[in-house]
Each structure stands twice: as structure tokens, then as C-alpha cells.
Amino acid sequence: MNTTSAHSIESIIRDYIEHREQSLLYGKKRMDAEKEYNKLLAKYGGENRHYSLDHANDIYKAYIDMITFGEASRQADALFIETEEKLKEIGRILFEPTISADITISSPGQAPRLSSVTVIYNNGQVMVNQA
């Protein structure tokens, strides 16, 4: 069994929300970079695949962005799953309560904000709602 003594419930909830947001953000950025990569391949290369240096640089940058955001998304997904398991453990320990709290959340590219959060447990599952 995992132990939650190293973290408070507040920090676990915060981590859960932040990792969920990061996963979604980086997943979207990866998809956008992939679309840009494919668009540039079609626009500049077509069938003959003859690129200028600038065009090759643009395509390469889109490819690197796609790989970088894909890796960031996978890492955020793994951290999200880990914190979700911690929240489920808390639910088992507290016999599936509902927890309400005001928690400061940091989102990528945004200033920290205070958010009203409700954590609902139901048959071993956890749902986190933000207001």
C-alpha cells in the first residue's frame, strides 16, 4: 500500500489537477505540432520533396515540437495516473467521502489561482470537480 504521509491531501489534490491540466495542454500542443508538420510537408515538398533551407528548418522545428510535446504529455499522463492512485487510496482510507476545499492551482502559462474543488468518491473511483 502506498503511503500519503509525505504529502498532504491538499497537495495531492493540487498535483492531480495540475497534472491533468498539463496532460491535456501538452497533448493538444503535440496534436497542433503534428498538424503543422504535416501541413508543412504538403505545402513545401509535395511529391518532389525539394526544400529550401528555410522550409527544411520550419519542417524540422515542427517535428521537434511534436516530439517534445509528445514526451511532455506522456510524462504528465504518468504523473496524473500516479496522483489519481494516491487520491483513490485516500478515498479507501477515509471510506469514500466527499472532500471540499479551496486550493491554489498553478496552470502552465497562467498565474496561480484559488479554485473551489470537490473530490467525490464512488465505488473506488474518484472524480475531481473545480469551480
N, CA, C and O atoms as a printed pandas DataFrame, in Angstrom:
     atom_number atom_name residue_name chain_id  residue_number  x_coord  y_coord  z_coord
0              1         N          MET        A               1    0.852   -1.183    0.000
1              2        CA          MET        A               1    0.000    0.000    0.000
2              3         C          MET        A               1    0.895    1.242    0.000
3              4         O          MET        A               1    1.918    1.282    0.683
4              5         N          ASN        A               2    0.503    2.232   -0.758
5              6        CA          ASN        A               2    1.244    3.499   -0.790
6              7         C          ASN        A               2    1.013    4.262    0.497
7              8         O          ASN        A               2    0.003    4.073    1.174
8              9         N          THR        A               3    1.960    5.125    0.828
9             10        CA          THR        A               3    1.751    5.973    1.990
10            11         C          THR        A               3    1.601    7.398    1.528
11            12         O          THR        A               3    2.269    7.829    0.588
12            13         N          THR        A               4    0.729    8.130    2.184
13            14        CA          THR        A               4    0.496    9.518    1.810
14            15         C          THR        A               4    1.076   10.475    2.839
15            16         O          THR        A               4    0.807   11.674    2.779
16            17         N          SER        A               5    1.861    9.973    3.777
17            18        CA          SER        A               5    2.382   10.829    4.836
18            19         C          SER        A               5    3.321   11.902    4.310
19            20         O          SER        A               5    3.462   12.957    4.929
20            21         N          ALA        A               6    3.972   11.645    3.163
21            22        CA          ALA        A               6    4.914   12.622    2.616
22            23         C          ALA        A               6    4.191   13.841    2.032
23            24         O          ALA        A               6    4.805   14.889    1.832
24            25         N          HIS        A               7    2.904   13.708    1.762
25            26        CA          HIS        A               7    2.142   14.796    1.168
26            27         C          HIS        A               7    0.854   15.014    1.958
27            28         O          HIS        A               7    0.317   14.089    2.568
28            29         N          SER        A               8    0.380   16.230    1.934
29            30        CA          SER        A               8   -0.932   16.480    2.500
30            31         C          SER        A               8   -1.974   16.173    1.433
31            32         O          SER        A               8   -1.662   16.107    0.244
32            33         N          ILE        A               9   -3.191   15.991    1.863
33            34        CA          ILE        A               9   -4.273   15.743    0.911
34            35         C          ILE        A               9   -4.402   16.930   -0.035
35            36         O          ILE        A               9   -4.660   16.749   -1.225
36            37         N          GLU        A              10   -4.226   18.134    0.481
37            38        CA          GLU        A              10   -4.294   19.327   -0.374
38            39         C          GLU        A              10   -3.264   19.260   -1.499
39            40         O          GLU        A              10   -3.586   19.549   -2.651
40            41         N          SER        A              11   -2.030   18.883   -1.173
41            42        CA          SER        A              11   -1.002   18.845   -2.216
42            43         C          SER        A              11   -1.275   17.737   -3.228
43            44         O          SER        A              11   -0.947   17.887   -4.405
44            45         N          ILE        A              12   -1.865   16.634   -2.793
45            46        CA          ILE        A              12   -2.199   15.557   -3.721
46            47         C          ILE        A              12   -3.311   15.998   -4.667
47            48         O          ILE        A              12   -3.244   15.728   -5.866
48            49         N          ILE        A              13   -4.323   16.667   -4.146
49            50        CA          ILE        A              13   -5.398   17.189   -4.990
50            51         C          ILE        A              13   -4.836   18.207   -5.976
51            52         O          ILE        A              13   -5.164   18.175   -7.162
52            53         N          ARG        A              14   -3.992   19.107   -5.486
53            54        CA          ARG        A              14   -3.368   20.119   -6.348
54            55         C          ARG        A              14   -2.560   19.444   -7.466
55            56         O          ARG        A              14   -2.683   19.805   -8.636
56            57         N          ASP        A              15   -1.732   18.459   -7.090
57            58        CA          ASP        A              15   -0.934   17.742   -8.085
58            59         C          ASP        A              15   -1.824   17.065   -9.123
59            60         O          ASP        A              15   -1.530   17.101  -10.318
60            61         N          TYR        A              16   -2.906   16.451   -8.667
61            62        CA          TYR        A              16   -3.845   15.775   -9.564
62            63         C          TYR        A              16   -4.379   16.756  -10.614
63            64         O          TYR        A              16   -4.357   16.472  -11.812
64            65         N          ILE        A              17   -4.854   17.905  -10.148
65            66        CA          ILE        A              17   -5.429   18.901  -11.060
66            67         C          ILE        A              17   -4.362   19.447  -11.998
67            68         O          ILE        A              17   -4.598   19.559  -13.201
68            69         N          GLU        A              18   -3.203   19.785  -11.470
69            70        CA          GLU        A              18   -2.138   20.361  -12.299
70            71         C          GLU        A              18   -1.638   19.362  -13.334
71            72         O          GLU        A              18   -1.406   19.737  -14.484
72            73         N          HIS        A              19   -1.466   18.097  -12.953
73            74        CA          HIS        A              19   -1.003   17.095  -13.916
74            75         C          HIS        A              19   -2.065   16.804  -14.971
75            76         O          HIS        A              19   -1.736   16.561  -16.132
76            77         N          ARG        A              20   -3.330   16.829  -14.575
77            78        CA          ARG        A              20   -4.416   16.635  -15.547
78            79         C          ARG        A              20   -4.407   17.769  -16.568
79            80         O          ARG        A              20   -4.535   17.522  -17.767
80            81         N          GLU        A              21   -4.256   19.011  -16.103
81            82        CA          GLU        A              21   -4.218   20.161  -16.999
82            83         C          GLU        A              21   -2.991   20.121  -17.905
83            84         O          GLU        A              21   -3.086   20.425  -19.094
84            85         N          GLN        A              22   -1.837   19.747  -17.345
85            86        CA          GLN        A              22   -0.619   19.653  -18.153
86            87         C          GLN        A              22   -0.759   18.575  -19.222
87            88         O          GLN        A              22   -0.342   18.775  -20.363
88            89         N          SER        A              23   -1.332   17.452  -18.867
89            90        CA          SER        A              23   -1.525   16.363  -19.822
90            91         C          SER        A              23   -2.387   16.821  -20.992
91            92         O          SER        A              23   -2.063   16.563  -22.151
92            93         N          LEU        A              24   -3.475   17.495  -20.682
93            94        CA          LEU        A              24   -4.359   17.995  -21.737
94            95         C          LEU        A              24   -3.666   19.060  -22.590
95            96         O          LEU        A              24   -3.767   19.046  -23.817
96            97         N          LEU        A              25   -2.965   19.977  -21.933
97            98        CA          LEU        A              25   -2.283   21.048  -22.649
98            99         C          LEU        A              25   -1.213   20.494  -23.590
99           100         O          LEU        A              25   -1.185   20.839  -24.772
100          101         N          TYR        A              26   -0.341   19.644  -23.071
101          102        CA          TYR        A              26    0.740   19.112  -23.902
102          103         C          TYR        A              26    0.210   18.169  -24.984
103          104         O          TYR        A              26    0.773   18.101  -26.077
104          105         N          GLY        A              27   -0.850   17.458  -24.690
105          106        CA          GLY        A              27   -1.474   16.621  -25.715
106          107         C          GLY        A              27   -2.008   17.462  -26.863
107          108         O          GLY        A              27   -1.849   17.104  -28.030
108          109         N          LYS        A              28   -2.645   18.583  -26.530
109          110        CA          LYS        A              28   -3.160   19.494  -27.568
110          111         C          LYS        A              28   -2.005   20.107  -28.353
111          112         O          LYS        A              28   -2.063   20.192  -29.579
112          113         N          LYS        A              29   -0.953   20.536  -27.648
113          114        CA          LYS        A              29    0.194   21.125  -28.342
114          115         C          LYS        A              29    0.860   20.110  -29.265
115          116         O          LYS        A              29    1.308   20.470  -30.353
116          117         N          ARG        A              30    0.930   18.851  -28.847
117          118        CA          ARG        A              30    1.507   17.817  -29.705
118          119         C          ARG        A              30    0.668   17.631  -30.962
119          120         O          ARG        A              30    1.206   17.516  -32.063
120          121         N          MET        A              31   -0.638   17.604  -30.796
121          122        CA          MET        A              31   -1.531   17.455  -31.961
122          123         C          MET        A              31   -1.396   18.654  -32.895
123          124         O          MET        A              31   -1.359   18.486  -34.114
124          125         N          ASP        A              32   -1.321   19.858  -32.336
125          126        CA          ASP        A              32   -1.150   21.053  -33.158
126          127         C          ASP        A              32    0.174   21.021  -33.912
127          128         O          ASP        A              32    0.227   21.389  -35.085
128          129         N          ALA        A              33    1.249   20.582  -33.246
129          130        CA          ALA        A              33    2.566   20.490  -33.892
130          131         C          ALA        A              33    2.546   19.425  -34.984
131          132         O          ALA        A              33    3.155   19.602  -36.040
132          133         N          GLU        A              34    1.850   18.328  -34.733
133          134        CA          GLU        A              34    1.759   17.281  -35.758
134          135         C          GLU        A              34    1.002   17.786  -36.988
135          136         O          GLU        A              34    1.398   17.512  -38.121
136          137         N          LYS        A              35   -0.083   18.521  -36.762
137          138        CA          LYS        A              35   -0.829   19.108  -37.875
138          139         C          LYS        A              35    0.056   20.077  -38.657
139          140         O          LYS        A              35    0.049   20.078  -39.888
140          141         N          GLU        A              36    0.818   20.902  -37.933
141          142        CA          GLU        A              36    1.709   21.861  -38.578
142          143         C          GLU        A              36    2.785   21.134  -39.385
143          144         O          GLU        A              36    3.091   21.531  -40.509
144          145         N          TYR        A              37    3.347   20.097  -38.830
145          146        CA          TYR        A              37    4.368   19.291  -39.503
146          147         C          TYR        A              37    3.813   18.723  -40.817
147          148         O          TYR        A              37    4.435   18.857  -41.870
148          149         N          ASN        A              38    2.649   18.095  -40.741
149          150        CA          ASN        A              38    2.035   17.518  -41.945
150          151         C          ASN        A              38    1.668   18.592  -42.964
151          152         O          ASN        A              38    1.832   18.403  -44.170
152          153         N          LYS        A              39    1.171   19.718  -42.465
153          154        CA          LYS        A              39    0.814   20.826  -43.365
154          155         C          LYS        A              39    2.055   21.328  -44.106
155          156         O          LYS        A              39    2.014   21.549  -45.316
156          157         N          LEU        A              40    3.150   21.505  -43.375
157          158        CA          LEU        A              40    4.381   21.998  -43.993
158          159         C          LEU        A              40    4.956   20.995  -44.990
159          160         O          LEU        A              40    5.450   21.388  -46.047
160          161         N          LEU        A              41    4.898   19.722  -44.668
161          162        CA          LEU        A              41    5.361   18.700  -45.615
162          163         C          LEU        A              41    4.596   18.796  -46.933
163          164         O          LEU        A              41    5.184   18.752  -48.014
164          165         N          ALA        A              42    3.274   18.928  -46.821
165          166        CA          ALA        A              42    2.443   19.006  -48.024
166          167         C          ALA        A              42    2.669   20.330  -48.768
167          168         O          ALA        A              42    2.724   20.360  -49.997
168          169         N          LYS        A              43    2.796   21.406  -48.014
169          170        CA          LYS        A              43    2.929   22.732  -48.627
170          171         C          LYS        A              43    4.270   22.894  -49.345
171          172         O          LYS        A              43    4.306   23.380  -50.475
172          173         N          TYR        A              44    5.358   22.498  -48.712
173          174        CA          TYR        A              44    6.684   22.766  -49.251
174          175         C          TYR        A              44    7.213   21.652  -50.140
175          176         O          TYR        A              44    7.936   21.918  -51.100
176          177         N          GLY        A              45    6.867   20.429  -49.840
177          178        CA          GLY        A              45    7.517   19.325  -50.524
178          179         C          GLY        A              45    6.701   18.719  -51.644
179          180         O          GLY        A              45    7.196   18.490  -52.748
180          181         N          GLY        A              46    5.455   18.466  -51.343
181          182        CA          GLY        A              46    4.643   17.772  -52.327
182          183         C          GLY        A              46    5.282   16.453  -52.706
183          184         O          GLY        A              46    5.855   15.765  -51.862
184          185         N          GLU        A              47    5.184   16.108  -53.958
185          186        CA          GLU        A              47    5.727   14.841  -54.449
186          187         C          GLU        A              47    7.246   14.865  -54.615
187          188         O          GLU        A              47    7.903   13.842  -54.420
188          189         N          ASN        A              48    7.815   16.026  -54.974
189          190        CA          ASN        A              48    9.245   16.063  -55.292
190          191         C          ASN        A              48   10.156   16.194  -54.081
191          192         O          ASN        A              48   11.348   15.904  -54.189
192          193         N          ARG        A              49    9.636   16.622  -52.925
193          194        CA          ARG        A              49   10.396   16.756  -51.680
194          195         C          ARG        A              49   11.704   17.525  -51.878
195          196         O          ARG        A              49   12.775   17.084  -51.460
196          197         N          HIS        A              50   11.592   18.642  -52.503
197          198        CA          HIS        A              50   12.737   19.518  -52.697
198          199         C          HIS        A              50   12.475   20.773  -51.857
199          200         O          HIS        A              50   11.574   21.554  -52.162
200          201         N          TYR        A              51   13.289   20.965  -50.774
201          202        CA          TYR        A              51   13.051   22.042  -49.823
202          203         C          TYR        A              51   14.156   23.078  -49.887
203          204         O          TYR        A              51   15.312   22.763  -50.169
204          205         N          SER        A              52   13.779   24.323  -49.618
205          206        CA          SER        A              52   14.796   25.342  -49.354
206          207         C          SER        A              52   15.265   25.135  -47.914
207          208         O          SER        A              52   14.636   24.397  -47.155
208          209         N          LEU        A              53   16.351   25.775  -47.542
209          210        CA          LEU        A              53   16.848   25.656  -46.176
210          211         C          LEU        A              53   15.819   26.162  -45.174
211          212         O          LEU        A              53   15.607   25.534  -44.137
212          213         N          ASP        A              54   15.175   27.294  -45.470
213          214        CA          ASP        A              54   14.154   27.830  -44.568
214          215         C          ASP        A              54   12.988   26.863  -44.406
215          216         O          ASP        A              54   12.490   26.652  -43.300
216          217         N          HIS        A              55   12.559   26.278  -45.520
217          218        CA          HIS        A              55   11.446   25.324  -45.449
218          219         C          HIS        A              55   11.839   24.097  -44.642
219          220         O          HIS        A              55   11.059   23.613  -43.821
220          221         N          ALA        A              56   13.054   23.589  -44.873
221          222        CA          ALA        A              56   13.533   22.427  -44.122
222          223         C          ALA        A              56   13.603   22.745  -42.631
223          224         O          ALA        A              56   13.241   21.911  -41.801
224          225         N          ASN        A              57   14.064   23.943  -42.291
225          226        CA          ASN        A              57   14.119   24.355  -40.884
226          227         C          ASN        A              57   12.731   24.416  -40.271
227          228         O          ASN        A              57   12.543   23.978  -39.135
228          229         N          ASP        A              58   11.749   24.951  -41.000
229          230        CA          ASP        A              58   10.376   25.027  -40.498
230          231         C          ASP        A              58    9.815   23.627  -40.228
231          232         O          ASP        A              58    9.194   23.386  -39.193
232          233         N          ILE        A              59   10.040   22.717  -41.165
233          234        CA          ILE        A              59    9.549   21.345  -41.014
234          235         C          ILE        A              59   10.228   20.671  -39.830
235          236         O          ILE        A              59    9.576   20.005  -39.025
236          237         N          TYR        A              60   11.531   20.846  -39.731
237          238        CA          TYR        A              60   12.290   20.233  -38.640
238          239         C          TYR        A              60   11.827   20.762  -37.291
239          240         O          TYR        A              60   11.672   19.988  -36.346
240          241         N          LYS        A              61   11.604   22.076  -37.186
241          242        CA          LYS        A              61   11.132   22.672  -35.932
242          243         C          LYS        A              61    9.771   22.093  -35.537
243          244         O          LYS        A              61    9.552   21.765  -34.370
244          245         N          ALA        A              62    8.856   21.966  -36.503
245          246        CA          ALA        A              62    7.539   21.397  -36.214
246          247         C          ALA        A              62    7.676   19.946  -35.738
247          248         O          ALA        A              62    6.957   19.512  -34.838
248          249         N          TYR        A              63    8.593   19.211  -36.343
249          250        CA          TYR        A              63    8.823   17.819  -35.940
250          251         C          TYR        A              63    9.362   17.755  -34.510
251          252         O          TYR        A              63    8.878   16.963  -33.701
252          253         N          ILE        A              64   10.355   18.580  -34.195
253          254        CA          ILE        A              64   10.930   18.607  -32.840
254          255         C          ILE        A              64    9.869   19.008  -31.820
255          256         O          ILE        A              64    9.801   18.425  -30.737
256          257         N          ASP        A              65    9.037   19.999  -32.155
257          258        CA          ASP        A              65    7.944   20.400  -31.264
258          259         C          ASP        A              65    6.998   19.223  -31.011
259          260         O          ASP        A              65    6.576   18.981  -29.880
260          261         N          MET        A              66    6.676   18.503  -32.079
261          262        CA          MET        A              66    5.772   17.358  -31.975
262          263         C          MET        A              66    6.355   16.307  -31.022
263          264         O          MET        A              66    5.635   15.779  -30.174
264          265         N          ILE        A              67    7.625   16.007  -31.151
265          266        CA          ILE        A              67    8.273   15.014  -30.294
266          267         C          ILE        A              67    8.371   15.524  -28.850
267          268         O          ILE        A              67    8.087   14.785  -27.907
268          269         N          THR        A              68    8.770   16.781  -28.685
269          270        CA          THR        A              68    8.933   17.368  -27.356
270          271         C          THR        A              68    7.605   17.407  -26.600
271          272         O          THR        A              68    7.539   17.010  -25.437
272          273         N          PHE        A              69    6.553   17.884  -27.260
273          274        CA          PHE        A              69    5.246   17.959  -26.605
274          275         C          PHE        A              69    4.676   16.566  -26.359
275          276         O          PHE        A              69    3.966   16.361  -25.374
276          277         N          GLY        A              70    4.970   15.612  -27.229
277          278        CA          GLY        A              70    4.526   14.239  -27.022
278          279         C          GLY        A              70    5.150   13.649  -25.770
279          280         O          GLY        A              70    4.467   12.998  -24.980
280          281         N          GLU        A              71    6.442   13.874  -25.585
281          282        CA          GLU        A              71    7.131   13.379  -24.388
282          283         C          GLU        A              71    6.604   14.074  -23.132
283          284         O          GLU        A              71    6.388   13.423  -22.110
284          285         N          ALA        A              72    6.397   15.378  -23.201
285          286        CA          ALA        A              72    5.862   16.114  -22.052
286          287         C          ALA        A              72    4.459   15.596  -21.700
287          288         O          ALA        A              72    4.114   15.482  -20.524
288          289         N          SER        A              73    3.664   15.289  -22.711
289          290        CA          SER        A              73    2.324   14.755  -22.479
290          291         C          SER        A              73    2.398   13.380  -21.815
291          292         O          SER        A              73    1.640   13.109  -20.883
292          293         N          ARG        A              74    3.291   12.514  -22.275
293          294        CA          ARG        A              74    3.438   11.186  -21.663
294          295         C          ARG        A              74    3.873   11.301  -20.203
295          296         O          ARG        A              74    3.377   10.571  -19.344
296          297         N          GLN        A              75    4.797   12.214  -19.925
297          298        CA          GLN        A              75    5.246   12.397  -18.545
298          299         C          GLN        A              75    4.118   12.914  -17.661
299          300         O          GLN        A              75    3.934   12.441  -16.540
300          301         N          ALA        A              76    3.361   13.888  -18.169
301          302        CA          ALA        A              76    2.231   14.422  -17.402
302          303         C          ALA        A              76    1.167   13.341  -17.197
303          304         O          ALA        A              76    0.566   13.269  -16.126
304          305         N          ASP        A              77    0.927   12.504  -18.207
305          306        CA          ASP        A              77   -0.032   11.401  -18.062
306          307         C          ASP        A              77    0.400   10.456  -16.950
307          308         O          ASP        A              77   -0.419   10.048  -16.127
308          309         N          ALA        A              78    1.681   10.107  -16.923
309          310        CA          ALA        A              78    2.188    9.186  -15.903
310          311         C          ALA        A              78    2.037    9.788  -14.509
311          312         O          ALA        A              78    1.633    9.099  -13.572
312          313         N          LEU        A              79    2.361   11.079  -14.372
313          314        CA          LEU        A              79    2.217   11.744  -13.078
314          315         C          LEU        A              79    0.749   11.859  -12.681
315          316         O          LEU        A              79    0.408   11.724  -11.506
316          317         N          PHE        A              80   -0.116   12.106  -13.661
317          318        CA          PHE        A              80   -1.554   12.185  -13.404
318          319         C          PHE        A              80   -2.073   10.846  -12.880
319          320         O          PHE        A              80   -2.819   10.813  -11.901
320          321         N          ILE        A              81   -1.688    9.756  -13.516
321          322        CA          ILE        A              81   -2.127    8.424  -13.089
322          323         C          ILE        A              81   -1.626    8.123  -11.671
323          324         O          ILE        A              81   -2.349    7.556  -10.853
324          325         N          GLU        A              82   -0.391    8.509  -11.401
325          326        CA          GLU        A              82    0.180    8.296  -10.067
326          327         C          GLU        A              82   -0.604    9.063   -8.999
327          328         O          GLU        A              82   -0.910    8.509   -7.943
328          329         N          THR        A              83   -0.927   10.323   -9.263
329          330        CA          THR        A              83   -1.671   11.102   -8.263
330          331         C          THR        A              83   -3.116   10.633   -8.167
331          332         O          THR        A              83   -3.723   10.721   -7.100
332          333         N          GLU        A              84   -3.672   10.137   -9.263
333          334        CA          GLU        A              84   -5.022    9.586   -9.205
334          335         C          GLU        A              84   -5.058    8.363   -8.284
335          336         O          GLU        A              84   -6.009    8.182   -7.523
336          337         N          GLU        A              85   -4.026    7.534   -8.356
337          338        CA          GLU        A              85   -3.943    6.373   -7.464
338          339         C          GLU        A              85   -3.831    6.814   -6.003
339          340         O          GLU        A              85   -4.421    6.192   -5.120
340          341         N          LYS        A              86   -3.077    7.885   -5.749
341          342        CA          LYS        A              86   -2.977    8.407   -4.380
342          343         C          LYS        A              86   -4.336    8.894   -3.889
343          344         O          LYS        A              86   -4.706    8.659   -2.739
344          345         N          LEU        A              87   -5.087    9.579   -4.772
345          346        CA          LEU        A              87   -6.418   10.043   -4.378
346          347         C          LEU        A              87   -7.351    8.867   -4.102
347          348         O          LEU        A              87   -8.150    8.915   -3.167
348          349         N          LYS        A              88   -7.254    7.820   -4.904
349          350        CA          LYS        A              88   -8.083    6.635   -4.667
350          351         C          LYS        A              88   -7.745    6.006   -3.318
351          352         O          LYS        A              88   -8.631    5.550   -2.595
352          353         N          GLU        A              89   -6.441    5.986   -2.984
353          354        CA          GLU        A              89   -6.021    5.455   -1.690
354          355         C          GLU        A              89   -6.616    6.284   -0.554
355          356         O          GLU        A              89   -7.081    5.731    0.444
356          357         N          ILE        A              90   -6.603    7.593   -0.703
357          358        CA          ILE        A              90   -7.212    8.469    0.311
358          359         C          ILE        A              90   -8.687    8.132    0.461
359          360         O          ILE        A              90   -9.205    8.090    1.577
360          361         N          GLY        A              91   -9.366    7.891   -0.654
361          362        CA          GLY        A              91  -10.775    7.509   -0.605
362          363         C          GLY        A              91  -11.005    6.237    0.180
363          364         O          GLY        A              91  -11.965    6.136    0.944
364          365         N          ARG        A              92  -10.115    5.253   -0.010
365          366        CA          ARG        A              92  -10.240    3.994    0.748
366          367         C          ARG        A              92   -9.997    4.239    2.235
367          368         O          ARG        A              92  -10.707    3.705    3.087
368          369         N          ILE        A              93   -8.982    5.054    2.535
369          370        CA          ILE        A              93   -8.636    5.330    3.935
370          371         C          ILE        A              93   -9.772    6.054    4.646
371          372         O          ILE        A              93  -10.061    5.766    5.807
372          373         N          LEU        A              94  -10.415    6.991    3.958
373          374        CA          LEU        A              94  -11.475    7.802    4.567
374          375         C          LEU        A              94  -12.876    7.265    4.279
375          376         O          LEU        A              94  -13.861    7.955    4.545
376          377         N          PHE        A              95  -12.988    6.038    3.736
377          378        CA          PHE        A              95  -14.269    5.401    3.458
378          379         C          PHE        A              95  -15.133    6.207    2.491
379          380         O          PHE        A              95  -16.303    6.480    2.758
380          381         N          GLU        A              96  -14.534    6.578    1.371
381          382        CA          GLU        A              96  -15.204    7.232    0.243
382          383         C          GLU        A              96  -16.026    8.464    0.632
383          384         O          GLU        A              96  -17.248    8.473    0.480
384          385         N          PRO        A              97  -15.361    9.485    1.126
385          386        CA          PRO        A              97  -16.067   10.715    1.491
386          387         C          PRO        A              97  -16.223   11.635    0.285
387          388         O          PRO        A              97  -15.841   11.301   -0.836
388          389         N          THR        A              98  -16.785   12.782    0.550
389          390        CA          THR        A              98  -16.725   13.916   -0.367
390          391         C          THR        A              98  -15.883   14.958    0.348
391          392         O          THR        A              98  -16.135   15.284    1.508
392          393         N          ILE        A              99  -14.876   15.482   -0.352
393          394        CA          ILE        A              99  -13.981   16.474    0.237
394          395         C          ILE        A              99  -14.145   17.776   -0.536
395          396         O          ILE        A              99  -14.067   17.790   -1.764
396          397         N          SER        A             100  -14.371   18.865    0.186
397          398        CA          SER        A             100  -14.477   20.199   -0.420
398          399         C          SER        A             100  -13.338   21.050    0.103
399          400         O          SER        A             100  -13.012   21.012    1.290
400          401         N          ALA        A             101  -12.729   21.827   -0.802
401          402        CA          ALA        A             101  -11.601   22.663   -0.387
402          403         C          ALA        A             101  -11.394   23.799   -1.376
403          404         O          ALA        A             101  -11.786   23.716   -2.539
404          405         N          ASP        A             102  -10.769   24.861   -0.886
405          406        CA          ASP        A             102  -10.280   25.936   -1.743
406          407         C          ASP        A             102   -8.777   25.732   -1.852
407          408         O          ASP        A             102   -8.065   25.772   -0.849
408          409         N          ILE        A             103   -8.295   25.511   -3.081
409          410        CA          ILE        A             103   -6.899   25.174   -3.304
410          411         C          ILE        A             103   -6.313   26.095   -4.358
411          412         O          ILE        A             103   -6.962   26.388   -5.362
412          413         N          THR        A             104   -5.085   26.553   -4.133
413          414        CA          THR        A             104   -4.382   27.370   -5.126
414          415         C          THR        A             104   -3.802   26.437   -6.180
415          416         O          THR        A             104   -3.042   25.520   -5.867
416          417         N          ILE        A             105   -4.176   26.689   -7.444
417          418        CA          ILE        A             105   -3.772   25.849   -8.568
418          419         C          ILE        A             105   -2.873   26.663   -9.497
419          420         O          ILE        A             105   -3.172   27.814   -9.812
420          421         N          SER        A             106   -1.770   26.051   -9.930
421          422        CA          SER        A             106   -0.883   26.666  -10.913
422          423         C          SER        A             106   -1.061   25.937  -12.232
423          424         O          SER        A             106   -0.877   24.722  -12.306
424          425         N          SER        A             107   -1.422   26.678  -13.276
425          426        CA          SER        A             107   -1.579   26.108  -14.604
426          427         C          SER        A             107   -0.458   26.617  -15.491
427          428         O          SER        A             107    0.008   27.743  -15.317
428          429         N          PRO        A             108   -0.017   25.797  -16.442
429          430        CA          PRO        A             108    1.040   26.245  -17.350
430          431         C          PRO        A             108    0.659   27.545  -18.058
431          432         O          PRO        A             108   -0.404   27.637  -18.673
432          433         N          GLY        A             109    1.522   28.533  -17.969
433          434        CA          GLY        A             109    1.307   29.800  -18.656
434          435         C          GLY        A             109    0.304   30.733  -18.002
435          436         O          GLY        A             109   -0.059   31.751  -18.591
436          437         N          GLN        A             110   -0.150   30.414  -16.805
437          438        CA          GLN        A             110   -1.124   31.258  -16.115
438          439         C          GLN        A             110   -0.651   31.535  -14.694
439          440         O          GLN        A             110    0.148   30.790  -14.127
440          441         N          ALA        A             111   -1.163   32.621  -14.137
441          442        CA          ALA        A             111   -0.869   32.944  -12.739
442          443         C          ALA        A             111   -1.623   31.970  -11.835
443          444         O          ALA        A             111   -2.709   31.517  -12.197
444          445         N          PRO        A             112   -1.068   31.638  -10.667
445          446        CA          PRO        A             112   -1.790   30.773   -9.726
446          447         C          PRO        A             112   -3.155   31.371   -9.380
447          448         O          PRO        A             112   -3.309   32.589   -9.284
448          449         N          ARG        A             113   -4.136   30.497   -9.196
449          450        CA          ARG        A             113   -5.491   30.953   -8.893
450          451         C          ARG        A             113   -6.097   30.080   -7.810
451          452         O          ARG        A             113   -5.773   28.898   -7.698
452          453         N          LEU        A             114   -6.973   30.667   -7.019
453          454        CA          LEU        A             114   -7.690   29.938   -5.984
454          455         C          LEU        A             114   -8.901   29.283   -6.635
455          456         O          LEU        A             114   -9.669   29.943   -7.336
456          457         N          SER        A             115   -9.067   28.003   -6.407
457          458        CA          SER        A             115  -10.149   27.262   -7.037
458          459         C          SER        A             115  -10.899   26.449   -5.985
459          460         O          SER        A             115  -10.290   25.801   -5.133
460          461         N          SER        A             116  -12.230   26.494   -6.058
461          462        CA          SER        A             116  -13.048   25.641   -5.195
462          463         C          SER        A             116  -13.083   24.253   -5.822
463          464         O          SER        A             116  -13.446   24.091   -6.987
464          465         N          VAL        A             117  -12.703   23.262   -5.035
465          466        CA          VAL        A             117  -12.566   21.900   -5.540
466          467         C          VAL        A             117  -13.433   20.965   -4.702
467          468         O          VAL        A             117  -13.498   21.085   -3.479
468          469         N          THR        A             118  -14.095   20.034   -5.381
469          470        CA          THR        A             118  -14.833   18.978   -4.704
470          471         C          THR        A             118  -14.301   17.646   -5.213
471          472         O          THR        A             118  -14.258   17.404   -6.419
472          473         N          VAL        A             119  -13.899   16.792   -4.291
473          474        CA          VAL        A             119  -13.428   15.450   -4.615
474          475         C          VAL        A             119  -14.523   14.485   -4.171
475          476         O          VAL        A             119  -14.896   14.441   -2.999
476          477         N          ILE        A             120  -15.031   13.712   -5.132
477          478        CA          ILE        A             120  -16.133   12.791   -4.852
478          479         C          ILE        A             120  -15.640   11.365   -5.101
479          480         O          ILE        A             120  -15.072   11.067   -6.152
480          481         N          TYR        A             121  -15.864   10.501   -4.133
481          482        CA          TYR        A             121  -15.503    9.093   -4.239
482          483         C          TYR        A             121  -16.767    8.276   -4.418
483          484         O          TYR        A             121  -17.789    8.534   -3.781
484          485         N          ASN        A             122  -16.682    7.276   -5.302
485          486        CA          ASN        A             122  -17.833    6.422   -5.533
486          487         C          ASN        A             122  -17.352    5.050   -6.016
487          488         O          ASN        A             122  -16.834    4.926   -7.126
488          489         N          ASN        A             123  -17.524    4.036   -5.190
489          490        CA          ASN        A             123  -17.160    2.661   -5.543
490          491         C          ASN        A             123  -15.732    2.532   -6.071
491          492         O          ASN        A             123  -15.503    1.895   -7.100
492          493         N          GLY        A             124  -14.782    3.130   -5.376
493          494        CA          GLY        A             124  -13.374    3.012   -5.748
494          495         C          GLY        A             124  -12.913    3.980   -6.825
495          496         O          GLY        A             124  -11.728    4.019   -7.157
496          497         N          GLN        A             125  -13.815    4.744   -7.362
497          498        CA          GLN        A             125  -13.477    5.749   -8.369
498          499         C          GLN        A             125  -13.417    7.123   -7.719
499          500         O          GLN        A             125  -13.994    7.350   -6.655
500          501         N          VAL        A             126  -12.703    8.044   -8.382
501          502        CA          VAL        A             126  -12.589    9.399   -7.864
502          503         C          VAL        A             126  -12.926   10.382   -8.974
503          504         O          VAL        A             126  -12.542   10.194  -10.128
504          505         N          MET        A             127  -13.651   11.432   -8.605
505          506        CA          MET        A             127  -13.965   12.496   -9.551
506          507         C          MET        A             127  -13.642   13.819   -8.856
507          508         O          MET        A             127  -14.057   14.061   -7.722
508          509         N          VAL        A             128  -12.888   14.672   -9.565
509          510        CA          VAL        A             128  -12.471   15.955   -9.024
510          511         C          VAL        A             128  -13.126   17.037   -9.863
511          512         O          VAL        A             128  -12.919   17.108  -11.075
512          513         N          ASN        A             129  -13.922   17.883   -9.209
513          514        CA          ASN        A             129  -14.597   18.991   -9.895
514          515         C          ASN        A             129  -14.027   20.306   -9.395
515          516         O          ASN        A             129  -13.751   20.462   -8.205
516          517         N          GLN        A             130  -13.852   21.253  -10.312
517          518        CA          GLN        A             130  -13.363   22.591   -9.966
518          519         C          GLN        A             130  -14.427   23.610  -10.311
519          520         O          GLN        A             130  -15.148   23.472  -11.299
520          521         N          ALA        A             131  -14.513   24.632   -9.482
521          522        CA          ALA        A             131  -15.434   25.733   -9.774
522          523         C          ALA        A             131  -14.633   26.955  -10.154
523          524         O          ALA        A             131  -15.208   28.005  -10.442
